[in-house]
Structures are given as structure tokens and as C-alpha cells.
Amino acid sequence: ETGVTQSPTHLIKTRGQQVTLRCSSQSGHNTVSWYQQALGQGPQFIFQYYREEENGRGNFPPRFSGLQFPNYSSELNVNALELDDSALYLCASSGQEVYNEQFFGPGTRLTVL
Amino acid sequence: GDSVTQMEGPVTLSEEACLTINCTYTATGYPSLFWYVQYPGEGLQLLLKATKADDKGSNKGFEATYRKETTSFHLEKGSVQVSDSAVYFCALVPSNTGKLIFGQGTTLQVKP
């Protein structure tokens, strides 16, 4: 059974640029959630996708957007990057019910200069 | 809104000492409660969970009991090891949602 994978591992961008982060969910999981973890803080919920539809969103501006594909993999897109977007971005997948245990990937470390 | 508060760290203990990391929560309804652990350079791993009042979650010698009357879910271990050094996050999932709400994390350092 393959776990949750994320790419890239690290990324450096400059202010104003756009970035796309990718996540492959664990086999058999149809729900993907994205979290932002600033240094020294707990992860903050960005949004969740269930069967290719957005299923809940946290307190993040519209320049944070996402997609889920038919194979349940997912992308997180961030436009007009700001310095405060520098963080570890975590993807988590879960099973048939959205409340199930969430399995996290290793994260993508984004640095905005 | 729903929230989780954890004791501030870092917590530094000697090997074989007892551990308690306090966690309290605010939530409407009946949330599920979780402890996640983040080892250096790794992603989050679920340590244990409890889905209703008075449930006790346990794993790898760690335990936590869902106390609705005190809105708490304190993490305990009777004898810590150096390998337990990590950041521990208390979290909840509100009723009828799938989003995790995390506390700020507590760093545990265990010295030999």
C-alpha cells in the first residue's frame, strides 16, 4: 500500500509568482485535505476535496485554489505569492467517510523571497 | 469557533520519566479528538484518537482519555524514551466535518 506522496519536496519562489503543489493520495482514499504549517505553529486547514468537489474551506483567500482529479490526486495552487505564504504545506488523504483518520504526506516546504 | 489549546513547550525530560502534555478544546457538538506526532524532518503521524466521551485512545505506550466534562484530552506516558523526542499536536475534528483543527504543538525533548 503506497502512502501519501507530495511533490516537490522544497520550492523557492519570489513574491508575486504562482506555485502548484501536488499530492497523491493513499490507495483507496477519495478525500484530500490541504494544510499550511507555518514555522513553530500547528497546521491550518486550507480546504478539502471529496470526489473532485471542494468540501469545506478554511480562512484562506481565493488566491489559494485547488483541484482533485479522477484518480483522487490533488493540486494546491497559490497565486500572487506573499512572503507570509512561506510554510510547510501538508496534504492528507482519508477514506470512504470524510471524518475518517487522515494520513499525512511529508509536506512541501515553500519559501517565498 | 472551535479551537485547541496545548501546554507550551519545550518539555524536557530524562529518559524513563513520566510525561503529561495538557490539551483542552472548545467545540460545539461532539468532536473527535486526536494526538499527532511529528518527528524531526518527517510528516505528521497519527498517534492515537478517541471519538466519544470517556473513550481512551492508546498507542506505543501513550494514552489519552476524552473528558467531555473538562473538555480535555491530555497525553500521558509512564516512561519516555529518547526516541519519543518530537513535536506533539492535539487536534479535533468537529461534528459532521472532515477538517482537523490543531493546537500549536508541544516540543518534547528526552535526554538520556
Interface residues (C-beta under 8 A of the other chain):
Chain A: V4 T31 S33 Y35 G40 Q41 G42 P43 Q44 F45 Q48 Y50 N55 G56 G58 L90 A92 S94 V98 Y99 E101 Q102 F103 F104 G105 P106 G107
Chain B: V4 S32 Y36 E42 G43 L44 Q45 L46 K49 F89 A91 V93 N96 T97 G98 K99 L100 I101 F102 G103 Q104 G105
